[in-house]
Amino acid sequence: MQKLHEMLPKDNFKMLAILNKDDPALADSFAKKLDLTMPILNDQDNKVGAVYGLTGVPETFIVDKQGILREKFIGPAEWDTPLYVQMLMKYSNQ
């Protein structure tokens, strides 16, 4: 995800990680270890997770500029591969 975050244009693509019911200190340590620069939001109360029907992690939600959920992926993915980059660019250019 970090590669994708660095690769896509910041003016029309935003990536957020959401910490869902996890220890913030462990998440901070993990983020530092991986040199993550994307924003990480803390969802300790599961408010965002409940809205999107989070069932576990990792999960990825693609939300368009109008706030409409367009895609949901359960499990890990190689987000910097051409297939996913093309899909994300399609949504970010709409």
Secondary structure, 3 states (H helix, E strand, C coil): CHHHHHHCCCCCCCCCEEEECCCHHHHHHHHHHCCCCCCEEEECCCHHHHHHCCCCCCEEEEECCCCCEEEEEECCCCCCCHHHHHHHHHHHCC
